[in-house]
Amino acid sequence: MRQVDIAEHEAGIAYSINKGWDAVNDLYAAADALHTEDTDQPWNPAIYGGHPVPHSADADPSDPPLMLLEPPGASQAARFLTTVSLEKLWNVVGSRFGSLDWTRQEHLEHHRDLQEFCRQAASAGHAVVKAVWA
């Protein structure tokens, strides 16, 4: 994934996970196993939610797709990230991540950054646009 502009990151309007996006998703997917407090709402908007937005009329949706998470989805993601226990999630999946050289600290940092990013978007009533570069 490409680096976001440092000024955008410092302003809180951009965030980037530069490796292991699927591992971060796997971490949050463990919430289903934990039966989080918000069980009537799916976990996936925190990572993969939204709908594709093509970057041109004839664009291949996989080259790379932009995903738009509307303001209600951003609020749902913020609620999820605020209520889910990273410690409990790590207890479910952490042992699998050892072979990927991902540490608990790396996930904790991503979790805190995503919490703050989604919290800011939700409190401002903003949507979130996601782009994935393979």
C-alpha positions as CSV (number, residue, x, y, z in Angstrom):
1,M,0.0,0.0,0.0
2,R,1.3,3.4,-0.8
3,Q,2.2,5.9,2.0
4,V,-0.3,8.6,2.8
5,D,0.9,12.2,2.8
6,I,2.5,12.9,6.1
7,A,0.5,16.2,6.5
8,E,-2.8,14.4,5.9
9,H,-1.8,11.7,8.4
10,E,-0.8,14.3,11.0
11,A,-4.1,16.2,10.4
12,G,-6.0,13.0,11.1
13,I,-7.6,12.8,7.6
14,A,-5.6,9.9,6.3
15,Y,-4.3,6.7,7.7
16,S,-2.3,3.9,6.0
17,I,-1.6,0.3,6.9
18,N,1.4,-0.6,4.8
19,K,1.5,-4.3,5.3
20,G,-0.6,-7.1,6.6
21,W,-4.0,-5.7,5.8
22,D,-5.4,-9.2,5.8
23,A,-3.8,-9.9,9.2
24,V,-5.5,-6.8,10.6
25,N,-8.8,-8.0,9.1
26,D,-8.2,-11.5,10.7
27,L,-7.7,-9.8,14.0
28,Y,-11.1,-8.0,13.8
29,A,-12.8,-11.1,12.4
30,A,-12.1,-12.8,15.7
31,A,-14.8,-10.5,17.2
32,D,-17.4,-12.8,15.9
33,A,-16.0,-15.6,18.1
34,L,-16.0,-13.3,21.1
35,H,-19.7,-12.3,20.7
36,T,-19.0,-8.6,21.1
37,E,-21.5,-6.3,22.8
38,D,-22.6,-5.1,19.4
39,T,-23.5,-8.6,18.0
40,D,-26.4,-7.3,15.9
41,Q,-24.0,-5.4,13.7
42,P,-21.3,-7.0,11.6
43,W,-17.6,-6.4,12.3
44,N,-16.5,-6.0,8.6
45,P,-17.2,-2.3,8.1
46,A,-14.1,-1.6,10.2
47,I,-11.9,-3.0,7.5
48,Y,-13.7,-4.1,4.3
49,G,-17.0,-2.3,4.5
50,G,-18.4,0.2,2.0
51,H,-19.2,0.0,-1.6
52,P,-16.9,0.2,-4.6
53,V,-16.4,3.5,-6.4
54,P,-14.7,3.0,-9.8
55,H,-12.0,5.5,-10.6
56,S,-13.1,5.7,-14.3
57,A,-16.2,4.6,-16.3
58,D,-14.4,1.6,-17.8
59,A,-12.3,0.7,-14.7
60,D,-11.7,-2.8,-13.6
61,P,-13.0,-2.8,-10.1
62,S,-9.9,-4.6,-8.9
63,D,-7.4,-2.0,-10.3
64,P,-7.5,-0.9,-7.3
65,P,-11.0,-0.3,-6.1
66,L,-11.8,2.7,-4.0
67,M,-14.3,1.8,-1.3
68,L,-16.7,4.4,0.1
69,L,-17.9,3.9,3.7
70,E,-20.8,6.3,4.1
71,P,-21.1,8.3,7.4
72,P,-23.3,5.7,9.1
73,G,-20.8,3.0,8.3
74,A,-18.0,5.2,9.6
75,S,-19.9,5.6,12.8
76,Q,-20.5,1.8,13.0
77,A,-16.8,1.2,12.5
78,A,-16.0,3.7,15.2
79,R,-18.4,2.0,17.6
80,F,-16.9,-1.4,16.9
81,L,-13.3,-0.2,17.3
82,T,-14.2,1.5,20.6
83,T,-16.1,-1.5,22.1
84,V,-13.9,-4.4,20.9
85,S,-11.2,-5.5,23.3
86,L,-7.9,-5.8,21.5
87,E,-6.6,-8.0,24.3
88,K,-9.4,-10.5,23.9
89,L,-9.0,-10.5,20.1
90,W,-5.2,-11.1,20.4
91,N,-5.9,-14.0,22.7
92,V,-8.0,-15.6,19.9
93,V,-5.6,-15.0,17.0
94,G,-2.3,-13.8,18.3
95,S,-0.6,-17.2,18.1
96,R,-1.3,-17.5,14.4
97,F,0.5,-14.1,13.8
98,G,3.8,-15.2,15.2
99,S,4.7,-16.9,11.9
100,L,3.9,-13.6,10.1
101,D,6.3,-11.6,12.3
102,W,3.5,-9.4,13.4
103,T,3.7,-8.4,17.0
104,R,0.9,-7.5,19.5
105,Q,2.4,-4.0,19.6
106,E,2.0,-3.5,15.9
107,H,-1.6,-4.5,16.1
108,L,-2.2,-2.3,19.1
109,E,-0.7,0.7,17.3
110,H,-2.9,0.0,14.2
111,H,-5.9,-0.5,16.4
112,R,-5.4,2.8,18.3
113,D,-4.8,4.7,15.1
114,L,-7.9,3.2,13.4
115,Q,-9.9,4.0,16.5
116,E,-8.9,7.6,16.4
117,F,-9.3,7.9,12.7
118,C,-12.8,6.4,12.6
119,R,-13.8,8.4,15.8
120,Q,-12.8,11.6,14.1
121,A,-14.7,10.7,10.9
122,A,-17.8,9.7,12.8
123,S,-17.8,12.7,15.1
124,A,-17.5,15.0,12.0
125,G,-20.2,13.1,10.1
126,H,-17.7,12.2,7.4
127,A,-17.5,9.3,5.1
128,V,-14.3,7.2,4.8
129,V,-12.7,6.5,1.4
130,K,-10.4,3.4,1.3
131,A,-8.0,2.5,-1.4
132,V,-6.0,-0.7,-1.7
133,W,-2.8,-1.0,-3.7
134,A,-1.6,-4.6,-4.1
